[in-house]
């Protein structure tokens, strides 16, 4: 029975190490940009995803491309960071 628990603990540690090395999704926020240089330009929205690595938090930015906030809010960030 102890051998089974030791194997389970080793598998959990290996999985956690692999996941952290890939970058685990920890949160996001909506960012606002503008289309064009005019002060009357249409605002666009995008999403900024945050991932946890052993060295700290890394932020990736998806380019603003939605014309309303709901569209950007429904956009998703992957569970693991893609290189």
GIBELLIN-V347250 format. One record per run of one state. SS is the DSSP state (hx for helix, st for strand, lp for the rest). FROM is the first residue (numbers start at 1). TO is the last residue. If there is no record, write none. Layout:
ss->SS from->FROM to->TO
ss->SS from->FROM to->TO
//
This chain:
ss->lp from->1 to->1
ss->hx from->2 to->22
ss->lp from->23 to->23
ss->st from->24 to->34
ss->lp from->35 to->42
ss->st from->43 to->53
ss->lp from->54 to->55
ss->st from->56 to->61
ss->lp from->62 to->65
ss->st from->66 to->66
ss->lp from->67 to->68
ss->hx from->69 to->74
ss->lp from->75 to->79
ss->st from->80 to->80
ss->lp from->81 to->83
//
